[in-house]
Amino acid sequence: MSEEGAGTGPLGGGVYPKARVLNRFIAKFVDLILVAAAGRLVPPVGWLAGLAYVLIGDGLTGGQSLGKRLIGLQTVVPRNREVSGFRDSIIRNLPLALAYLLYPIPYIGWALAVAVVTVEALLIIGNEQGLRLGDEIAHTQVLDSGQLDLPD
């Protein structure tokens, strides 16, 4: 990458090593528990709060949703060498928000939601940098906390 502002990670050229897949799945599981709890506690407002959290969760302080903060991960924009903000979080989580919106539809919605989540999970596992479709769209990456070398 010879783009201006491209960071130089441990692997060179703005490339950072993939965060551990199990940690990413655990962090997302924690976030999904929070989303499900919100939906059950205060219906129907809780369902909308869950959707909002799915979209903006990775834009919270330090590019960390609550699950990522607990596990020690953060979402970053490697080419800018910055943690992700709300805009980046919304863009990267659009596929998961689509799954969340489809899930209440019996049978076909369930199948489509499972398909979206499965594709995203397989991309995390199979991609060299752990990028899922949402990461590719938003130009983000999930790293272990503190791995991003911020400019002084």
Secondary structure as GFF3:
##gff-version 3
##sequence-region A 1 152
A	DSSP	alpha_helix	21	41	.	.	.	ID=ss1
A	DSSP	alpha_helix	45	56	.	.	.	ID=ss2
A	DSSP	three_ten_helix	57	59	.	.	.	ID=ss3
A	DSSP	three_ten_helix	61	63	.	.	.	ID=ss4
A	DSSP	alpha_helix	66	71	.	.	.	ID=ss5
A	DSSP	beta_strand	73	77	.	.	.	ID=ss6
A	DSSP	beta_strand	82	83	.	.	.	ID=ss7
A	DSSP	alpha_helix	86	92	.	.	.	ID=ss8
A	DSSP	alpha_helix	94	102	.	.	.	ID=ss9
A	DSSP	alpha_helix	108	126	.	.	.	ID=ss10
A	DSSP	alpha_helix	133	138	.	.	.	ID=ss11
A	DSSP	beta_strand	141	144	.	.	.	ID=ss12
###
